[in-house]
Amino acid sequence: MRMQKEEKIVVVLLLMALGSLAVAFWAFGPEEGELDSSSDSSSQKDAGLSLEGQVLEIKPTKSGGNLLLKLDSTQLPIFIPARAGAKEIQARIQAGDRVKIRGTVSAFQGNEELVVSRQADVQVLTA
């Protein structure tokens, strides 16, 4: 039983369509690990990050009433928005204080930073 010319064309077109779908799925499909929402990296980002260290620098932003901190234990800058109590936190801490800070990692202008969401997430351990 031989296939007719039209049948061969249909088979080739079906194979081309399947190949296109496979390439599209590979190119536009979810990244590795995105399907499993219980993976360690995604649950760690959802749960937040806690850092402890000595305050090296306290720097208010030029506008907005926000605050930037640098700790000796990490290169990750710590961003405290005004709505999270930046003024109150600035009044409580000084350079040299040992603190424990909890927040979520976020990207700002292509760089990661730890963003504090509440005033209670910044604890002074020793002055």
Phi and psi in radians as a Rosetta constraint file:
Dihedral C 1 N 2 CA 2 C 2 CIRCULARHARMONIC -1.754 0.35
Dihedral N 2 CA 2 C 2 N 3 CIRCULARHARMONIC 2.539 0.35
Dihedral C 2 N 3 CA 3 C 3 CIRCULARHARMONIC -1.448 0.35
Dihedral N 3 CA 3 C 3 N 4 CIRCULARHARMONIC 2.527 0.35
Dihedral C 3 N 4 CA 4 C 4 CIRCULARHARMONIC -1.335 0.35
Dihedral N 4 CA 4 C 4 N 5 CIRCULARHARMONIC 2.881 0.35
Dihedral C 4 N 5 CA 5 C 5 CIRCULARHARMONIC -1.007 0.35
Dihedral N 5 CA 5 C 5 N 6 CIRCULARHARMONIC -0.776 0.35
Dihedral C 5 N 6 CA 6 C 6 CIRCULARHARMONIC -1.118 0.35
Dihedral N 6 CA 6 C 6 N 7 CIRCULARHARMONIC -0.648 0.35
Dihedral C 6 N 7 CA 7 C 7 CIRCULARHARMONIC -1.175 0.35
Dihedral N 7 CA 7 C 7 N 8 CIRCULARHARMONIC -0.675 0.35
Dihedral C 7 N 8 CA 8 C 8 CIRCULARHARMONIC -1.102 0.35
Dihedral N 8 CA 8 C 8 N 9 CIRCULARHARMONIC -0.714 0.35
Dihedral C 8 N 9 CA 9 C 9 CIRCULARHARMONIC -1.102 0.35
Dihedral N 9 CA 9 C 9 N 10 CIRCULARHARMONIC -0.743 0.35
Dihedral C 9 N 10 CA 10 C 10 CIRCULARHARMONIC -1.094 0.35
Dihedral N 10 CA 10 C 10 N 11 CIRCULARHARMONIC -0.747 0.35
Dihedral C 10 N 11 CA 11 C 11 CIRCULARHARMONIC -1.107 0.35
Dihedral N 11 CA 11 C 11 N 12 CIRCULARHARMONIC -0.767 0.35
Dihedral C 11 N 12 CA 12 C 12 CIRCULARHARMONIC -1.105 0.35
Dihedral N 12 CA 12 C 12 N 13 CIRCULARHARMONIC -0.742 0.35
Dihedral C 12 N 13 CA 13 C 13 CIRCULARHARMONIC -1.119 0.35
Dihedral N 13 CA 13 C 13 N 14 CIRCULARHARMONIC -0.701 0.35
Dihedral C 13 N 14 CA 14 C 14 CIRCULARHARMONIC -1.106 0.35
Dihedral N 14 CA 14 C 14 N 15 CIRCULARHARMONIC -0.730 0.35
Dihedral C 14 N 15 CA 15 C 15 CIRCULARHARMONIC -1.139 0.35
Dihedral N 15 CA 15 C 15 N 16 CIRCULARHARMONIC -0.663 0.35
Dihedral C 15 N 16 CA 16 C 16 CIRCULARHARMONIC -1.144 0.35
Dihedral N 16 CA 16 C 16 N 17 CIRCULARHARMONIC -0.704 0.35
Dihedral C 16 N 17 CA 17 C 17 CIRCULARHARMONIC -1.133 0.35
Dihedral N 17 CA 17 C 17 N 18 CIRCULARHARMONIC -0.752 0.35
Dihedral C 17 N 18 CA 18 C 18 CIRCULARHARMONIC -1.114 0.35
Dihedral N 18 CA 18 C 18 N 19 CIRCULARHARMONIC -0.713 0.35
Dihedral C 18 N 19 CA 19 C 19 CIRCULARHARMONIC -1.082 0.35
Dihedral N 19 CA 19 C 19 N 20 CIRCULARHARMONIC -0.725 0.35
Dihedral C 19 N 20 CA 20 C 20 CIRCULARHARMONIC -1.108 0.35
Dihedral N 20 CA 20 C 20 N 21 CIRCULARHARMONIC -0.730 0.35
Dihedral C 20 N 21 CA 21 C 21 CIRCULARHARMONIC -1.118 0.35
Dihedral N 21 CA 21 C 21 N 22 CIRCULARHARMONIC -0.686 0.35
Dihedral C 21 N 22 CA 22 C 22 CIRCULARHARMONIC -1.133 0.35
Dihedral N 22 CA 22 C 22 N 23 CIRCULARHARMONIC -0.749 0.35
Dihedral C 22 N 23 CA 23 C 23 CIRCULARHARMONIC -1.145 0.35
Dihedral N 23 CA 23 C 23 N 24 CIRCULARHARMONIC -0.732 0.35
Dihedral C 23 N 24 CA 24 C 24 CIRCULARHARMONIC -1.111 0.35
Dihedral N 24 CA 24 C 24 N 25 CIRCULARHARMONIC -0.716 0.35
Dihedral C 24 N 25 CA 25 C 25 CIRCULARHARMONIC -1.116 0.35
Dihedral N 25 CA 25 C 25 N 26 CIRCULARHARMONIC -0.739 0.35
Dihedral C 25 N 26 CA 26 C 26 CIRCULARHARMONIC -1.139 0.35
Dihedral N 26 CA 26 C 26 N 27 CIRCULARHARMONIC -0.744 0.35
Dihedral C 26 N 27 CA 27 C 27 CIRCULARHARMONIC -1.338 0.35
Dihedral N 27 CA 27 C 27 N 28 CIRCULARHARMONIC -0.666 0.35
Dihedral C 27 N 28 CA 28 C 28 CIRCULARHARMONIC -1.930 0.35
Dihedral N 28 CA 28 C 28 N 29 CIRCULARHARMONIC 0.040 0.35
Dihedral C 28 N 29 CA 29 C 29 CIRCULARHARMONIC -1.292 0.35
Dihedral N 29 CA 29 C 29 N 30 CIRCULARHARMONIC 3.062 0.35
Dihedral C 29 N 30 CA 30 C 30 CIRCULARHARMONIC -1.142 0.35
Dihedral N 30 CA 30 C 30 N 31 CIRCULARHARMONIC 2.594 0.35
Dihedral C 30 N 31 CA 31 C 31 CIRCULARHARMONIC -1.198 0.35
Dihedral N 31 CA 31 C 31 N 32 CIRCULARHARMONIC 2.815 0.35
Dihedral C 31 N 32 CA 32 C 32 CIRCULARHARMONIC -1.049 0.35
Dihedral N 32 CA 32 C 32 N 33 CIRCULARHARMONIC 2.245 0.35
Dihedral C 32 N 33 CA 33 C 33 CIRCULARHARMONIC 1.615 0.35
Dihedral N 33 CA 33 C 33 N 34 CIRCULARHARMONIC -0.217 0.35
Dihedral C 33 N 34 CA 34 C 34 CIRCULARHARMONIC -1.312 0.35
Dihedral N 34 CA 34 C 34 N 35 CIRCULARHARMONIC -0.439 0.35
Dihedral C 34 N 35 CA 35 C 35 CIRCULARHARMONIC -1.201 0.35
Dihedral N 35 CA 35 C 35 N 36 CIRCULARHARMONIC -0.575 0.35
Dihedral C 35 N 36 CA 36 C 36 CIRCULARHARMONIC -1.633 0.35
Dihedral N 36 CA 36 C 36 N 37 CIRCULARHARMONIC 1.766 0.35
Dihedral C 36 N 37 CA 37 C 37 CIRCULARHARMONIC -1.279 0.35
Dihedral N 37 CA 37 C 37 N 38 CIRCULARHARMONIC -0.160 0.35
Dihedral C 37 N 38 CA 38 C 38 CIRCULARHARMONIC -1.711 0.35
Dihedral N 38 CA 38 C 38 N 39 CIRCULARHARMONIC 0.278 0.35
Dihedral C 38 N 39 CA 39 C 39 CIRCULARHARMONIC -1.170 0.35
Dihedral N 39 CA 39 C 39 N 40 CIRCULARHARMONIC 2.760 0.35
Dihedral C 39 N 40 CA 40 C 40 CIRCULARHARMONIC -1.083 0.35
Dihedral N 40 CA 40 C 40 N 41 CIRCULARHARMONIC -0.752 0.35
Dihedral C 40 N 41 CA 41 C 41 CIRCULARHARMONIC -1.190 0.35
Dihedral N 41 CA 41 C 41 N 42 CIRCULARHARMONIC -0.689 0.35
Dihedral C 41 N 42 CA 42 C 42 CIRCULARHARMONIC -1.290 0.35
Dihedral N 42 CA 42 C 42 N 43 CIRCULARHARMONIC -0.615 0.35
Dihedral C 42 N 43 CA 43 C 43 CIRCULARHARMONIC -1.254 0.35
Dihedral N 43 CA 43 C 43 N 44 CIRCULARHARMONIC -0.514 0.35
Dihedral C 43 N 44 CA 44 C 44 CIRCULARHARMONIC -1.201 0.35
Dihedral N 44 CA 44 C 44 N 45 CIRCULARHARMONIC -0.688 0.35
Dihedral C 44 N 45 CA 45 C 45 CIRCULARHARMONIC -1.157 0.35
Dihedral N 45 CA 45 C 45 N 46 CIRCULARHARMONIC -0.690 0.35
Dihedral C 45 N 46 CA 46 C 46 CIRCULARHARMONIC -1.159 0.35
Dihedral N 46 CA 46 C 46 N 47 CIRCULARHARMONIC -0.667 0.35
Dihedral C 46 N 47 CA 47 C 47 CIRCULARHARMONIC -1.348 0.35
Dihedral N 47 CA 47 C 47 N 48 CIRCULARHARMONIC -0.364 0.35
Dihedral C 47 N 48 CA 48 C 48 CIRCULARHARMONIC 1.653 0.35
Dihedral N 48 CA 48 C 48 N 49 CIRCULARHARMONIC -3.122 0.35
Dihedral C 48 N 49 CA 49 C 49 CIRCULARHARMONIC -2.313 0.35
Dihedral N 49 CA 49 C 49 N 50 CIRCULARHARMONIC 2.477 0.35
Dihedral C 49 N 50 CA 50 C 50 CIRCULARHARMONIC -2.084 0.35
Dihedral N 50 CA 50 C 50 N 51 CIRCULARHARMONIC 2.230 0.35
Dihedral C 50 N 51 CA 51 C 51 CIRCULARHARMONIC -2.117 0.35
Dihedral N 51 CA 51 C 51 N 52 CIRCULARHARMONIC 2.616 0.35
Dihedral C 51 N 52 CA 52 C 52 CIRCULARHARMONIC -2.344 0.35
Dihedral N 52 CA 52 C 52 N 53 CIRCULARHARMONIC 2.389 0.35
Dihedral C 52 N 53 CA 53 C 53 CIRCULARHARMONIC 3.098 0.35
Dihedral N 53 CA 53 C 53 N 54 CIRCULARHARMONIC -3.125 0.35
Dihedral C 53 N 54 CA 54 C 54 CIRCULARHARMONIC -1.614 0.35
Dihedral N 54 CA 54 C 54 N 55 CIRCULARHARMONIC 2.370 0.35
Dihedral C 54 N 55 CA 55 C 55 CIRCULARHARMONIC -1.272 0.35
Dihedral N 55 CA 55 C 55 N 56 CIRCULARHARMONIC 2.110 0.35
Dihedral C 55 N 56 CA 56 C 56 CIRCULARHARMONIC -1.638 0.35
Dihedral N 56 CA 56 C 56 N 57 CIRCULARHARMONIC -0.632 0.35
Dihedral C 56 N 57 CA 57 C 57 CIRCULARHARMONIC -2.616 0.35
Dihedral N 57 CA 57 C 57 N 58 CIRCULARHARMONIC 2.427 0.35
Dihedral C 57 N 58 CA 58 C 58 CIRCULARHARMONIC -2.127 0.35
Dihedral N 58 CA 58 C 58 N 59 CIRCULARHARMONIC 2.102 0.35
Dihedral C 58 N 59 CA 59 C 59 CIRCULARHARMONIC -2.357 0.35
Dihedral N 59 CA 59 C 59 N 60 CIRCULARHARMONIC 2.003 0.35
Dihedral C 59 N 60 CA 60 C 60 CIRCULARHARMONIC -1.243 0.35
Dihedral N 60 CA 60 C 60 N 61 CIRCULARHARMONIC 2.565 0.35
Dihedral C 60 N 61 CA 61 C 61 CIRCULARHARMONIC -1.300 0.35
Dihedral N 61 CA 61 C 61 N 62 CIRCULARHARMONIC 2.795 0.35
Dihedral C 61 N 62 CA 62 C 62 CIRCULARHARMONIC -1.171 0.35
Dihedral N 62 CA 62 C 62 N 63 CIRCULARHARMONIC -0.489 0.35
Dihedral C 62 N 63 CA 63 C 63 CIRCULARHARMONIC -2.512 0.35
Dihedral N 63 CA 63 C 63 N 64 CIRCULARHARMONIC 2.775 0.35
Dihedral C 63 N 64 CA 64 C 64 CIRCULARHARMONIC 1.608 0.35
Dihedral N 64 CA 64 C 64 N 65 CIRCULARHARMONIC -0.208 0.35
Dihedral C 64 N 65 CA 65 C 65 CIRCULARHARMONIC 1.262 0.35
Dihedral N 65 CA 65 C 65 N 66 CIRCULARHARMONIC 0.383 0.35
Dihedral C 65 N 66 CA 66 C 66 CIRCULARHARMONIC -1.546 0.35
Dihedral N 66 CA 66 C 66 N 67 CIRCULARHARMONIC 3.026 0.35
Dihedral C 66 N 67 CA 67 C 67 CIRCULARHARMONIC -2.395 0.35
Dihedral N 67 CA 67 C 67 N 68 CIRCULARHARMONIC 2.445 0.35
Dihedral C 67 N 68 CA 68 C 68 CIRCULARHARMONIC -2.066 0.35
Dihedral N 68 CA 68 C 68 N 69 CIRCULARHARMONIC 2.316 0.35
Dihedral C 68 N 69 CA 69 C 69 CIRCULARHARMONIC -2.091 0.35
Dihedral N 69 CA 69 C 69 N 70 CIRCULARHARMONIC 2.628 0.35
Dihedral C 69 N 70 CA 70 C 70 CIRCULARHARMONIC -2.171 0.35
Dihedral N 70 CA 70 C 70 N 71 CIRCULARHARMONIC 2.321 0.35
Dihedral C 70 N 71 CA 71 C 71 CIRCULARHARMONIC -1.925 0.35
Dihedral N 71 CA 71 C 71 N 72 CIRCULARHARMONIC 2.725 0.35
Dihedral C 71 N 72 CA 72 C 72 CIRCULARHARMONIC -1.279 0.35
Dihedral N 72 CA 72 C 72 N 73 CIRCULARHARMONIC -0.324 0.35
Dihedral C 72 N 73 CA 73 C 73 CIRCULARHARMONIC -1.572 0.35
Dihedral N 73 CA 73 C 73 N 74 CIRCULARHARMONIC -0.117 0.35
Dihedral C 73 N 74 CA 74 C 74 CIRCULARHARMONIC -2.678 0.35
Dihedral N 74 CA 74 C 74 N 75 CIRCULARHARMONIC 2.683 0.35
Dihedral C 74 N 75 CA 75 C 75 CIRCULARHARMONIC -1.534 0.35
Dihedral N 75 CA 75 C 75 N 76 CIRCULARHARMONIC -0.169 0.35
Dihedral C 75 N 76 CA 76 C 76 CIRCULARHARMONIC -1.236 0.35
Dihedral N 76 CA 76 C 76 N 77 CIRCULARHARMONIC 2.065 0.35
Dihedral C 76 N 77 CA 77 C 77 CIRCULARHARMONIC -1.189 0.35
Dihedral N 77 CA 77 C 77 N 78 CIRCULARHARMONIC 2.620 0.35
Dihedral C 77 N 78 CA 78 C 78 CIRCULARHARMONIC -1.955 0.35
Dihedral N 78 CA 78 C 78 N 79 CIRCULARHARMONIC 2.128 0.35
Dihedral C 78 N 79 CA 79 C 79 CIRCULARHARMONIC -1.864 0.35
Dihedral N 79 CA 79 C 79 N 80 CIRCULARHARMONIC 2.171 0.35
Dihedral C 79 N 80 CA 80 C 80 CIRCULARHARMONIC -2.041 0.35
Dihedral N 80 CA 80 C 80 N 81 CIRCULARHARMONIC 1.895 0.35
Dihedral C 80 N 81 CA 81 C 81 CIRCULARHARMONIC -1.232 0.35
Dihedral N 81 CA 81 C 81 N 82 CIRCULARHARMONIC 2.767 0.35
Dihedral C 81 N 82 CA 82 C 82 CIRCULARHARMONIC -1.024 0.35
Dihedral N 82 CA 82 C 82 N 83 CIRCULARHARMONIC -0.674 0.35
Dihedral C 82 N 83 CA 83 C 83 CIRCULARHARMONIC -1.180 0.35
Dihedral N 83 CA 83 C 83 N 84 CIRCULARHARMONIC -0.268 0.35
Dihedral C 83 N 84 CA 84 C 84 CIRCULARHARMONIC -1.666 0.35
Dihedral N 84 CA 84 C 84 N 85 CIRCULARHARMONIC 0.136 0.35
Dihedral C 84 N 85 CA 85 C 85 CIRCULARHARMONIC 1.572 0.35
Dihedral N 85 CA 85 C 85 N 86 CIRCULARHARMONIC 0.692 0.35
Dihedral C 85 N 86 CA 86 C 86 CIRCULARHARMONIC -1.026 0.35
Dihedral N 86 CA 86 C 86 N 87 CIRCULARHARMONIC -0.730 0.35
Dihedral C 86 N 87 CA 87 C 87 CIRCULARHARMONIC -1.111 0.35
Dihedral N 87 CA 87 C 87 N 88 CIRCULARHARMONIC -0.768 0.35
Dihedral C 87 N 88 CA 88 C 88 CIRCULARHARMONIC -1.145 0.35
Dihedral N 88 CA 88 C 88 N 89 CIRCULARHARMONIC -0.704 0.35
Dihedral C 88 N 89 CA 89 C 89 CIRCULARHARMONIC -1.166 0.35
Dihedral N 89 CA 89 C 89 N 90 CIRCULARHARMONIC -0.717 0.35
Dihedral C 89 N 90 CA 90 C 90 CIRCULARHARMONIC -1.078 0.35
Dihedral N 90 CA 90 C 90 N 91 CIRCULARHARMONIC -0.593 0.35
Dihedral C 90 N 91 CA 91 C 91 CIRCULARHARMONIC -1.262 0.35
Dihedral N 91 CA 91 C 91 N 92 CIRCULARHARMONIC -0.457 0.35
Dihedral C 91 N 92 CA 92 C 92 CIRCULARHARMONIC -1.504 0.35
Dihedral N 92 CA 92 C 92 N 93 CIRCULARHARMONIC -0.524 0.35
Dihedral C 92 N 93 CA 93 C 93 CIRCULARHARMONIC -2.020 0.35
Dihedral N 93 CA 93 C 93 N 94 CIRCULARHARMONIC 2.733 0.35
Dihedral C 93 N 94 CA 94 C 94 CIRCULARHARMONIC -2.380 0.35
Dihedral N 94 CA 94 C 94 N 95 CIRCULARHARMONIC 2.823 0.35
Dihedral C 94 N 95 CA 95 C 95 CIRCULARHARMONIC -1.050 0.35
Dihedral N 95 CA 95 C 95 N 96 CIRCULARHARMONIC 2.352 0.35
Dihedral C 95 N 96 CA 96 C 96 CIRCULARHARMONIC 1.794 0.35
Dihedral N 96 CA 96 C 96 N 97 CIRCULARHARMONIC -0.337 0.35
Dihedral C 96 N 97 CA 97 C 97 CIRCULARHARMONIC -1.206 0.35
Dihedral N 97 CA 97 C 97 N 98 CIRCULARHARMONIC 2.561 0.35
Dihedral C 97 N 98 CA 98 C 98 CIRCULARHARMONIC -1.655 0.35
Dihedral N 98 CA 98 C 98 N 99 CIRCULARHARMONIC 2.207 0.35
Dihedral C 98 N 99 CA 99 C 99 CIRCULARHARMONIC -2.291 0.35
Dihedral N 99 CA 99 C 99 N 100 CIRCULARHARMONIC 2.799 0.35
Dihedral C 99 N 100 CA 100 C 100 CIRCULARHARMONIC -2.129 0.35
Dihedral N 100 CA 100 C 100 N 101 CIRCULARHARMONIC 2.188 0.35
Dihedral C 100 N 101 CA 101 C 101 CIRCULARHARMONIC -2.217 0.35
Dihedral N 101 CA 101 C 101 N 102 CIRCULARHARMONIC 2.345 0.35
Dihedral C 101 N 102 CA 102 C 102 CIRCULARHARMONIC -2.078 0.35
Dihedral N 102 CA 102 C 102 N 103 CIRCULARHARMONIC 2.420 0.35
Dihedral C 102 N 103 CA 103 C 103 CIRCULARHARMONIC -2.970 0.35
Dihedral N 103 CA 103 C 103 N 104 CIRCULARHARMONIC -2.980 0.35
Dihedral C 103 N 104 CA 104 C 104 CIRCULARHARMONIC -2.040 0.35
Dihedral N 104 CA 104 C 104 N 105 CIRCULARHARMONIC 2.530 0.35
Dihedral C 104 N 105 CA 105 C 105 CIRCULARHARMONIC -1.395 0.35
Dihedral N 105 CA 105 C 105 N 106 CIRCULARHARMONIC 2.285 0.35
Dihedral C 105 N 106 CA 106 C 106 CIRCULARHARMONIC -2.444 0.35
Dihedral N 106 CA 106 C 106 N 107 CIRCULARHARMONIC 2.756 0.35
Dihedral C 106 N 107 CA 107 C 107 CIRCULARHARMONIC -1.723 0.35
Dihedral N 107 CA 107 C 107 N 108 CIRCULARHARMONIC 2.378 0.35
Dihedral C 107 N 108 CA 108 C 108 CIRCULARHARMONIC -2.385 0.35
Dihedral N 108 CA 108 C 108 N 109 CIRCULARHARMONIC 2.062 0.35
Dihedral C 108 N 109 CA 109 C 109 CIRCULARHARMONIC 0.893 0.35
Dihedral N 109 CA 109 C 109 N 110 CIRCULARHARMONIC 0.754 0.35
Dihedral C 109 N 110 CA 110 C 110 CIRCULARHARMONIC 1.423 0.35
Dihedral N 110 CA 110 C 110 N 111 CIRCULARHARMONIC -0.010 0.35
Dihedral C 110 N 111 CA 111 C 111 CIRCULARHARMONIC -2.048 0.35
Dihedral N 111 CA 111 C 111 N 112 CIRCULARHARMONIC 2.542 0.35
Dihedral C 111 N 112 CA 112 C 112 CIRCULARHARMONIC -1.438 0.35
Dihedral N 112 CA 112 C 112 N 113 CIRCULARHARMONIC 2.576 0.35
Dihedral C 112 N 113 CA 113 C 113 CIRCULARHARMONIC -2.594 0.35
Dihedral N 113 CA 113 C 113 N 114 CIRCULARHARMONIC 2.754 0.35
Dihedral C 113 N 114 CA 114 C 114 CIRCULARHARMONIC -1.627 0.35
Dihedral N 114 CA 114 C 114 N 115 CIRCULARHARMONIC 2.125 0.35
Dihedral C 114 N 115 CA 115 C 115 CIRCULARHARMONIC -1.841 0.35
Dihedral N 115 CA 115 C 115 N 116 CIRCULARHARMONIC 2.155 0.35
Dihedral C 115 N 116 CA 116 C 116 CIRCULARHARMONIC -1.538 0.35
Dihedral N 116 CA 116 C 116 N 117 CIRCULARHARMONIC 2.340 0.35
Dihedral C 116 N 117 CA 117 C 117 CIRCULARHARMONIC -1.824 0.35
Dihedral N 117 CA 117 C 117 N 118 CIRCULARHARMONIC -0.336 0.35
Dihedral C 117 N 118 CA 118 C 118 CIRCULARHARMONIC -2.437 0.35
Dihedral N 118 CA 118 C 118 N 119 CIRCULARHARMONIC 2.653 0.35
Dihedral C 118 N 119 CA 119 C 119 CIRCULARHARMONIC -1.066 0.35
Dihedral N 119 CA 119 C 119 N 120 CIRCULARHARMONIC -0.603 0.35
Dihedral C 119 N 120 CA 120 C 120 CIRCULARHARMONIC -1.203 0.35
Dihedral N 120 CA 120 C 120 N 121 CIRCULARHARMONIC -0.224 0.35
Dihedral C 120 N 121 CA 121 C 121 CIRCULARHARMONIC -1.390 0.35
Dihedral N 121 CA 121 C 121 N 122 CIRCULARHARMONIC -0.054 0.35
Dihedral C 121 N 122 CA 122 C 122 CIRCULARHARMONIC -2.000 0.35
Dihedral N 122 CA 122 C 122 N 123 CIRCULARHARMONIC 1.950 0.35
Dihedral C 122 N 123 CA 123 C 123 CIRCULARHARMONIC -2.030 0.35
Dihedral N 123 CA 123 C 123 N 124 CIRCULARHARMONIC 2.278 0.35
Dihedral C 123 N 124 CA 124 C 124 CIRCULARHARMONIC -1.494 0.35
Dihedral N 124 CA 124 C 124 N 125 CIRCULARHARMONIC 2.122 0.35
Dihedral C 124 N 125 CA 125 C 125 CIRCULARHARMONIC -1.557 0.35
Dihedral N 125 CA 125 C 125 N 126 CIRCULARHARMONIC -0.855 0.35
Dihedral C 125 N 126 CA 126 C 126 CIRCULARHARMONIC -2.508 0.35
Dihedral N 126 CA 126 C 126 N 127 CIRCULARHARMONIC 2.586 0.35
